[in-house]
Amino acid sequence: MTSNVSPVPFTTVAQSIPPNVFADMDRKVAAAVAGGADVIDLAKGNPDAFPADFIREVAKKGVDDPANARYSPFDGKPSFLKAAQAWYRNTYDVDLDWKTQLFAVEGAVDGLAALFAVLVSPGDAVAYADPYYPSYHCMTVMGRAEEILLPSLPERGFLPDLDAVPADTWDRVKVLILNYPNNPTGAQAPRGFLERAIELAREHRFAIVQDFAYAGLGVREQQISILSLPGAFDVAVEVCSLSKMYAMAGWRAGFIAGNSDIVSHVKQYHYQMGSMITGSVQDAGAAALESDQSCVHELAERYALRRKIVAGGLRELGLDVFDSDGGIYAWVHAPEGLNGEQFADLLLERAAVAALPGTCFGTVGVDYVRFSLLKSEDLLREAVRRVGRVL
């Protein structure tokens, strides 16, 4: 009988990888399904929409293009980068040089990993809002960096108070990670908040990485690209993904935009450690970015309707739901007497509804759960009914 204990001395990084909260929840859901439960899975952020017809048609043609069987250019196809340049200009009135201020990556997490690799050394301080997207925590831990959590409380609309952070703490920060519209809360950052972040970054000499994965998916107000604000190009880059905007999550495409020095270092790292987006996907992405964005507006309206179903329905049941129009989630306070983990477990066990407990996203969300809006309207109504029966 052979041992399953490896004699290999694994690296510090390999030994420090935190659990994947999404994979853990997948296992819980699978166990419930195996036990016969008809689970409505609202734990995932996996789009149920399909890319628009014109996007898929371009992708199909791209597969038959012999040039796409070859390696794509290291920086991304010029047509894709120029399309991203046009998207920024048309959508946010931001002018970029596609050769020096844009770089194609295989989705937001690929871009974030490359940015951590070139910006964060062991011992550096990385600041971000709590609640946070789990990858920020994992990348900080794996990079042996110091984590500085900025509490984002309900009384402030789940935005951190940047001015409550002492100056000597900002002096230690190497990178500030922003994520607006926010996952998990859906909070959106107003212009003044982003302008203050830029002022602090210039004063204390740290970089800003804005994770803009949910661009375009708001309804009540125009979202703000941090790159549209004065001084942003001195300190900031923005990571954009086509996953949510165009329902292209499985296609793996996005880009980093902003400060040319940071983009240049990411390029050099990615040349050695990364891989480029499939050529036909870049062709489809270019078509999406250069379109009139009506397909994005349709998705935003669909999610707004779903948010009314879930958030409105849960409010009618007496639950406290954060009022947000950004992103694709509902951020819900657990009933009195339960924390978020207890509420999520109760919903899965007694209602066959899966939601993620707020502890997956840090410490501030201990009494919250996150409901995804990425199911049909009928299933969302049924999920709300099931929650009501449990309550």
N, C-alpha and C positions, 0 to 999 in steps of 0.2 A: 504494500500500500504506500503510495507516494504522499509526501507532505504537500499541503497547499500553502505553506509559508515560504515566501520567496527569499532567497539568500541575497537578492539585490539590495544594496543600500540606497533606498529612494531619496530623492532630493528633499530639501526643506519645503519646497513648493508642493511637491506631491503629497507630503505628509500633513500639509496645512490646509488642504482643500476642504472648505465647509460643505455640508450636505446641500444638495440641490432641493430647495423647498418645493419646486414644481414637480420634480420626480417623486418626492415623498408623497405628495398629494395624489399623484397618478396611481401610486400603489394602493393608497387607501380606497380610492374610487374603484380600482380593479377588484379589490377584495370584496367591496360591497356588491358589485355587479356579479362576481362569482357566487356570491351568496344568494343571488336571485333578485336583488334590488334593481328597480328601473330608475337608474340615477339620471337626473338632469345635471350635467356637469357645468357649473358656472364658476369653476375654479380657474379655467384656462383663459389665456389671452390670445387664443388661436383663431384668427378671423374665419368666420363661416361664409363670408362673401367670396365672389369669384371675380377675377380681373375682368374689366370691360371687354367687350367683343373686339374693339380695335386694338387693344393691347395684346390679346391672344393671337390675333391675326398676324401682327408684326412678329411675334415670337415664332409662329409656325414658319413664316417665310425665312426668318433668321436661321432656323435649323437647316434649311436647304441651301444656305449660302456657304460655299466652300471656305470662304475666309473665316467663318466662325468655327471651323474645325481646327484652326491654328490657335496658338496661344494668343490671348488678348494682350494689348500693350500694358506694360507694367502699371501705368497711372490710371488705366481705364481707357476705353475707346474715346477718341476725341468727340465723336458724335454724342456720346453719353455725357461727357463732361460739359460740352457746350449746351446741351439740353438742361443740365442742372444750373448752369450759369443763367440761361434764359428764365428758368423757373424762379430763381431768386429775384431777378430783375422784375419780372411780371407780377410776382405774388407779393414781394416784400420791399420792392424798390431798392434792392441791394445790388451793387455792381461788383462783380468778382472777375479776377483773371483766371480763366479755366486752366491755364498751364501751371500756375504757381499757388493758387488759393483753393483748389479743388482736388480731391483724390477719391477714387472709387473704392468701396469696400463691400464685403459680402454681408451687409446688414449692420445694424447699429452695434451689436455686441462685438463684432469683428473690429469695428472702428474704435470702440471703447478700449478693447484689449490692447490695440496698437498704441493708443494714446497713453494708457497706463505704462506701457513698456518704455516709452521715450520720455515721459514726464515724471515718473515716480520711482525713486530709489528707496532701498530699505532705510527706515527711520524717518522718511519724509512724512509730513502731515497732509492728509486728504480730508477735505470738509465736504459734507453734503447734508441735505435735509433728512430728518427722520420724521415720518416714514420715508423709506427709500426703495428703489428697485434693487433687488438682492445682489445683482452683479457688482454693484459698487462696493458693497461690503466684501464680497468674495475676492474681488480683484485687489482690494486694499490688504486683506489678510494674506493672500498669496504673495503679494509684493513686500510683505513684512513692513508695511507702512503704518503710521499712526492714524487712527480713525477719529475724526472730530465730528460728532453728530450735532446738528443744529435743530433743536426741537421745533416742530411745526405743529402748532396747537390749533384746535378748532376756533378759538376766539380770534385768531389772526387769519382765518380762512385757510388753514394748513399751509401757511407760508412762514418761514423762519424769520426771526427778528435779527437782521444782519448787524444792526447797531448795538445789540446786546452782547456781541462777541467782543471781548477785550482786544485792544490793539496789539498786545504782545502775542495773543493767540493768532491773529491774522498774520503777524510777522513770521510765524512758524509754518503757515499754510503754504504748500507748494501748488496744490490744485484745488479749486472749488468746482464740484460737480453740481450742475443745475439740471432739472428735468421738468420742463413745463411746456404743455400740459403734463401734469404729474401722474405717474403710476406709483402708488395705487389710488391716490385720493381724487384725482381729476382736477386739482387746483390749477389755476392759471396765474401766471405772473404778470402783474401790470407793469407798464413802462417804467414807473418810478422805482420799482423793486430791482429791475434789471439794470437800470442806470446806476443805482447805488452799488450793485455788485461790481460793475465796471470801475467805478470810482475807487472802491476798496482794492480791487485787483491792481490798478495802476499805482495806488499809494503804497501798497504792501508787497508789490512785485510777485504776484502769483498768477497762474493761468486759470482761465475759466473754460470748462467743457460743458456746453449745453447739449443735453440729450434731447433732441427734437423729434423723437420717434412718433409723436402724435400730432404732428403738424397737420393743419387742415381740418381736424376733427372737432371743431367747436362750432357753435351755432349763434350764440347771442352777441359775440364780439369778435373782431378780427384778432387773431393771434399775432404775437410780436416775435419776429426773429431778432435775437440779440445782436446779430450783425448789422441790423438797421440803425443801431444806436451809436451816438458819438463815442469814439475811443475804443470801440469793440475790437477792431482789427489789431489793436496794439496788444491785446491780452487774451482774445477768445477764439475758440473754434466751436462749430456747431456740427453735431452728428445727426444726419438725416437718414431715414429708412423709407423704402418704398413699401414695406410690409403692411402697414396699417392704412396709409393713404390710398393705395391702389389695390389692396387685398392680395398682395404678392408675397406673403410671408414665406411660403415654401420656395420662392424663386431666389431669395437671398441677394438683395441688392440695396445699396445705399451709398452715401458719400460723406466725406468730411470736408467742411468749408471754413475758411477764415484765415487767421494769422499765417502768413506764408512761411515763417520760420518753423512753426510747429508742424504745418503740413509737410514741409520739406523733410523734417526728421522722421515723420510717420512714413513717408515714402521710402526712405532708406531702410527703415526697419522692415517694412512690409515686403520690400524686394527680396529680402533674405528669409523672412519667416511667414509670409502669407501667400495667398493664392488669389487670382483675379476672378471677377464675376464672369460667368459663362457669356460668350459673345451674343448669342440670341437673346438672352435676358437683358443685356445692356441695350440692344436694339429696341426691345419692348419697353424698357424703362425710359429710354429717350423719347419714345412716342408718348408715353404717359406724361412725362414732365413738360413736353411741348404742347400738350393739348389745352383745351379751354378750362380744364379742371372741373367740368361738370360732373364727371364720375366721382370725384372726391366730395363735391357738394352733396351728391345723392347719398353717399355713404354717411356723411355727417348728419343729414336729415334722418336717415334710417336709425342711426344710433340715438338721435334725439328722441325719436318715437319710443325706442326701446327703453331709454332712460326714464321716460314718463311712466312706462308700464311698471318697471322695477322700482324706481325711487318713489313714484307716486303710490304704487300699491303697498309698498312696505311702510310708507308714512301713514297710510290709512289704517294699517295694523298697529300703529302706535310706536313704530321704530323711528329713531333719529337718523336721518339720512343727510349726508353733506350735500348742499345745493351747489352742484357744479354742472357746467355744460361742456367740459373738456374731457378728452380721452374716451375710453370705452368700458368704464367700470362704474359701479355704485359703491360708495364707501359708507358703511352702515355701522352704527353703534349697537353693540349687543344689548339685549334686554337687561333690565335691572336684575342683579343677582348672578349674572353670567359674565365671564370674560369672553374674548373673541374665540379662543380655542374651544372653550366649552360650548359656545353657541354653534361653531362650525361642526363640532362632533355631533351635537344634538340634531342639527339639520341633516347631516348625512345619515345618521342612524334612524331617525324617526320620520324624516320627510323625503329621504332619497334625493336631497339637493346638496350639491357640493359647492362650497364657497371656501375661500382661503382665509384663515385667521390672520389678523393684523400683525401678529408676532412674526410672520414671514417677512415683514417689511421693516423690522426694527422694534424699538421699545415704546414709542408714542402710541402705536396702534394696538396695544395689548387688549383693549376693550372693543376692537372693531373687527369687522370681516369685510372682505372685498368680493363683490358679486360681479362676474363678467356679464357683458351685454351681448355676447357673441353666440346667441342661439336665436331661433326663430321667435317671432312675436307670440305665437301660440304656446311654445314651450316656456317662454318667460312668464306668461300669464299663469300657466300651470304651476310653475315654480313658486310664484307668489301665493297661489292658493294653498299649496302644500305648506309653505311657511306659516300661513295663517292658521291652518289646522293644528300645527304644533304649538303655536303661541296660545 
